Amino acid sequence: MGRDRFSSFFFFSDLILWTGRCLVLFNTWQQSMME
């Protein structure tokens, strides 16, 4: 059970990482479209 919780934590942190990456990409794309 502890191992499963550990893997789920890694999955969650990975999800946050990708979400942040997508947000940065979206922000830069929006700024380039505004110029």
Stockholm file with secondary structure:
# STOCKHOLM 1.0

chainA/1-35         MGRDRFSSFFFFSDLILWTGRCLVLFNTWQQSMME
#=GR chainA/1-35 SS CHHHHHHHHHHHHHHHHHHHHHHHHHHHHHHHHHC
#=GC SS_cons        CHHHHHHHHHHHHHHHHHHHHHHHHHHHHHHHHHC
//
